[in-house]
Amino acid sequence: MSTGFPEHEQRPVTQPLNQNTSDFSRQSIPQMSGLAHPRSSGPIASGAGGQMSTGGSTEEQKGSGTNKAVKTRSLDYVLRSGLAGGLAGCAAKTVVAPLDRVKILFQASNPQFAKYTGSWAGLAAAIRDIKRYEGASGLFKGHSATLLRIFPYAAIKFLAYEQIRAVMISSPDQETSVRRLVSGSMAGITSVFFTYPLELVRVRLAFETKRTSRSSLKDICRQIYNERITPPSTAAAASHSASTSVAAAGTISSTVNQAVPRSGFANFYRGFGPTILGMLPYAGMSFLTHDTVGDWLRHPSVAQYTTIPDSESKPKKGSRHPQLTAAAELSSGALAGLVSQTSSYPLEVIRRRMQVGGAVGDGRRLGLLETGRKIWLERGFRGFWVGLTIGYMKVVPMVATSFFVYERLKWSLGI
């Protein structure tokens, strides 16, 4: 039936009602927008066109998320992320190595340095004594073992966080504090599990002083491996002043020790229990605080002061956020260090005491609760916070440096 219009003029009107071609959607609808009635205008211009745009955007987001997940699991991403994390950890530990040595001596109650704890003057005096008896290199004693441990530790930690985060936070609507906390905690536990023996060796090297002994890395490893742990029940029986509660605790620990080798590789995991407990809040709060503060600093109201200009337009190959300025990145890392150190410090003190248990005392393998009770009897509540000031001085710049170097290396490596 003829309408009086040429065929080529009829098709623009009839085709959108029966066909849904992409060419027509791009070319014909704009020309018809002035002729369409209100209901048609909404669905076609806002609905059809909008749906295509929105739907395409949704598909692009899903595709982007999928591609990002695949990219995160690629070997290239794993190697680059691990390299960035390892170098960041080494840089951070080198910056604070002298303070780390003094902090370990304070935490583990080294007899020659116990008198210096609790004051800034004591910190300066401890550093002065180390330099006097061991030279400037004494401030870096155990640092070689630190670097040997920290590179794989930091590499695994940052890599594990990226991988776990990609699984737990696969889309922006899943970006919650709980998921960030859990991702960070799991990353910390993963890294500790694989590198803990090296951490124990480092603590032993840092704990020893020149006036008592000077052991090589090989000697320390042999000593730890060959240590034979005295069952707590035996030590309790030999002590006439042991209380009933201590004897009971010794009996329980003795039962546990019967199932644990009293020498060998198991000695390299002494203090592993409290380390895991301490890592849960430490790593979790560290990543959570850093990411949260980073989000605040990227808020539009302050972004012009805290982000590098035009950083969003630079090729980032999947980077989640625009790059922060050096001051902003260091600030977010410093706050992360402050919060994480405070939340985990008592468990860290207990862990240090357990780690040096074979180097001092009667060689008893004390458990978590026994070690905590011993610290309480010796120094009370303050004993769990001894060296915290040094801890802040060490951890705050260390975590700040670690996150700063990691984020900059990620940017440079295109991840």
N, C-alpha and C positions, 0 to 999 in steps of 0.2 A: 504494500500500500504506500503510495507516494505521499510525502508530507510537504512537497513543494520546495524542499531544500536539496541541494546537491548531496550526493552520497558522502563526499569527503567532509561536508559540514555536519552531517547527521552523526557520524562516528564519535566525535568528541562527547556528544550528549549521551548516546546509548552505550558506549563502551564501558564507562565506569560502572554502569549498573549491572553489567554481565561479566566483565573481565576485571582482572586485578593485576595488570602488568606493571612492572616497575618503570618502564619507559613512560607509560601514560601518567603514572603517579608523579613522576618528576616534571613532566612537561605540560600536561593538559590541565591538571587541577588548578594551578595558579591562574590560568586563563579563565576558568569557570567560576572562580570564587565570587566574582561580582554577580553572577547569574543564579547561583545556587540559593535555595530558600534557606531560612535559618536552620532548620533541623539538619539539612544536608550539609550546610556550611560547617556546623560544629563537627559532625563525624568525619567529614572529608578533610577539612583543613586542620582541625585540632585533633579529631579522632583518628582518621585514617592516616593522615600525615603524621600526627603526633604519635599515634601508636607505632607507626613504623620507626619513627625517630627514637621513641622511648624504648620500644621493643628491641631495636637495634642496639641501643645503649645498654640495655640489660644483658643482651647476648654478648656484647663486647665485654661487659664487666665480668660475666661468667667465664668467657673465654680468656680474659686477662687473668682472672684468678686461677684458672686451670693451667694456663701457660706459666704463671708465676710459680705454682706448686711444682710443675714439672721442672722448671728452671732451677728451683731451690734444691731439687734432688739430683740435678745433673752433676757429673764428675767435675766439670769445670767450676761450677759454683762451690762445690765442696772444697776443692783445692784452694781456691781464692779466699774463701771465707776462713778456712783453717789457717792459711798463711797470715792473713790480716790479724786474726785473733792471737796467734802465737807471737808475732812481732809486737803487738800491743801489750801483751803480758810481760814480755822481756823488758820493754821500755819502762813500763810502770814499776817493775820490781827493782830495776837498776836505780831509779830515782830515789827510792826509799830504803835501799839496802842497809845503810848505817843504822837507821832507826829500827829496822827490823831485827838487827842483831841485838841491840840493847833491849828491845821489847821481849825477845825470847828469854834473855837472861833474867829479866824481871819476873816474867810470868812463871818460869820454871823454878823460881826461888834459888838461883845459883848462890851458894853461900858467900861468895866473894863480892856479890853485887846486891845482896838483900838490903844492906844498909842504905843504899841509894834510892830505894823506891819511895814514891809518894811526893816528890817535889821536883820542880824545874831544876833546882840546883843539883839534885841528885842525878838527873838526866845528864847535865853537863859534866858532872864529876865522873859518871860512868863512861862517857865518851872519852874523857881525858885519860882515865885509867887504861882503857883499851888501847889508845894510841901510845901511851907510855910503855906498856908491857908488850904489845904486839905490833906496834907501828900502825900507820894509816891503813895498811892492808887488813889489819885486824877487824876494822869496821865492815869489811866485805867478806869476812870469814864465812864460809858456807854458801857464798854467792854463786860459785860455779855449780854447786848442786841445785841451787835455786833456779838458775837459768835452764839447767838440764831438765828440771821438773816443770817449770812454768811455761815453757814453750808448748809442750803437748797438753798441759793442763788448760791453758788459756785457749789454745786452738780447739780443743774438744768442747770447752765450755761455750764459747761463742758459736761454734758450729752446731752444737746440740741445741742451743737456744733458737737459732734460726730454723732448724729442722722441726723441733717440737712446736715452735710458734706457728709455723706454716700449717701444721696439722690442727692445732687447737684453735687458731685464729685464722680461718680460711677466708673470712669476709669481714668488712668493716663493722657489721652489726654484732659480730662476736668479740669485738675488742673490749674486753672487760678487765677490771683490776684482778679478779680472781684468776682468770686465764693467764694473765701476764705473770702473776705470782707463781702459779703452778708451773708454768713454762720455765721460769728462771730457776725454781727450786730443783726441778728434774734435770735441768742442764748442769747445775752445780753438782748434784749427786753423781751424774754420769762421769764428769771430769775427775772427781775425787776418786772414784772407784778405780780408774785406770792409772792414776798417778800417785796414789797415797804412799807407797813404799819410798819413792823419791822424796816426798815431803818429810817422812820420818828421818831419813838420812840427813836432810838439810838441817832439821832441828837439832839433831845430835851434834853435827859439826858446829853449829852456832852456839850450842850450850857449853861446849868445852872451852877452857881458857888455857893460855900458855903455861900458867903457873901450876896447873894440875896435870895436864897431858896435852899432847899435840898429835892427833891421829890423822892419817890420810883417809881419803874417801874409801879406799880398799879396806883399810883397817876398821873403819866404822862399820862397813857392811859385814865384815867377818865377825866383829864383836856382837852386832845385833843378831846375826844368824845363830851364833853359838851360845847366846845367853840362855841359861837354864833357869826357868822361873820357879821360885820357891813357893809352894802352895801356902796360901794364907793361913790354913789351919795349923801348919807346922810352926810358922812364925808366931801365931797366937799362943800355941802351947808353950813355946819357949819364953814368952813374955808373961811374967807373974802379975803384971799390972793391967793386963787386957781386961776390958769390961765384958759383961755378958753379951751386950749387943754387938760388940765388935767380933766376939767369938762366933756368934750366930751368923753374922755376915761372912766371916771367914769360912765357916762350914759350907754355906751356900756357894761361895766363890770356888771353894776347893772342889766341889762336885762338878762345877762348870769346867774347871781347869783339867779335870781328869779326861774330859773329852777334847781338850785343846792341846796340841803339841806344846811341850815346854821348851822347845828350841826348834829352830828351822825357819822356814819362810813365814810361818804364822806370826813371828815376832815383828815382821815388817808392817803388820796391820794393827799394832798396838795403838789403842786410842781411836780406832776407826769408828766405833759406835758413836761417841760424842761428836766426832767430826761430821758424821752424817746428820746428826741432830742439829748441829750448829750450822750446817750448810743449808738446811731447809729455809731458815729465816734469812741467812746472809745473802745467798744468791738470789732467792726469791725477791727480797726487798730491794736488792741492788738493781735488778733489771726493772722491777715494777716502778721504783722511784725515778730511775733514769728515763724510762719511756713516758711516764706521766708528766714529769717536769718538762721533758722535751715537747710534749703536746701543748703544755701551757705556753711555752716560749714561742711556739709556732702559731699561737692564736692571732687572728687578723689584727687585733688591737695593738699587739706589740711586735708583730712579725717584721715590720719595717726596721726595727732596732735590733732584732735578734737573729735574723736570717740573712744569708749572703744574697745581695741583690741579683735578681734574674737567675737564681740557682735552680728554680723549677724548670727553666727553659733549657738547662744544660742536659746533655744525654746522661741518664742515670741507670739505664738498663734495668728498670724494675725497682729502684730505690723508693721506699714508701713515703719519704718526707723530703721537703726542701732542706738544704744543708744549713745548720746553725753556724753562727759566727764562732770564733775560737773562744771568746769570753763566755758565750751562752752555753756552748758544749761543755766547757770545763766546769761551769757552775752546776749544770745538771748532773755531771759525774761526781762533783764534790758532795752534793746533797745526797746522792745515792750512797756514797761511801759513809757519810755520817749516819744515815738511818740504818744501813745494813750492819755497821760495826756495833752500834748500840744494841740492836736487837739480838745479836748472837754472841756478845763478848763473854758472859759467864761460862757458856759451854766451851768457848775457845780456851779459857784459862784451865778448865778441867782437862781438856784435850792435851794441852802442853804438858801438864803434870803427868799424865798417863804416858806420854811419848818418851819422857826422860826417866821413867820409872826404873829402867834397867841400868841407868847410869849413876843413880844415887840410891841411898837407902839400903834396905835388906833384900832387894830384888823381888819383892812381892808383886804379883800381877793384880793390882787393885782395879775394881770395877768402877763404873760411872758414879754410882751412889757412894761408894767407899771413898773415892777420891774427893768428891764434893764434901763429904763429911769431914775428911781430914783438913781440907782447906778452911772449912768453917771453924774447926777447933783451933787451928793455928792463928787465923786472922779475923774470923768473924765475917760479917757481910761484906766488909771492905776487901776481903781477900779475893772475892770473885770479880773485882773491878780493878785489881792492881795492874798498873801499866796501861790503863784506859786512855790517859792523856797522850801517851806515846802512840797508842793505837790510833787515836784520832789524827795525830800528826803524820802517821804513816799511811793509814787507809784512805783518808780524804784525798791527798794528792795522788795516791796510787790509783784509786778507782777513777779519779778525774782524768789522769793521764791515760789509763787503759781505754776508757770509752772514747776519749778524744782521738787517740791514735787509731783505734779500730774504725771509727766512723770515717776518718780521713782516708785511711787505707781502702776501705770499702768503696769510697767515692773514686779514688785513684784507679782501683782495679776494676771499676765498672760493675759493681754488684750492689 
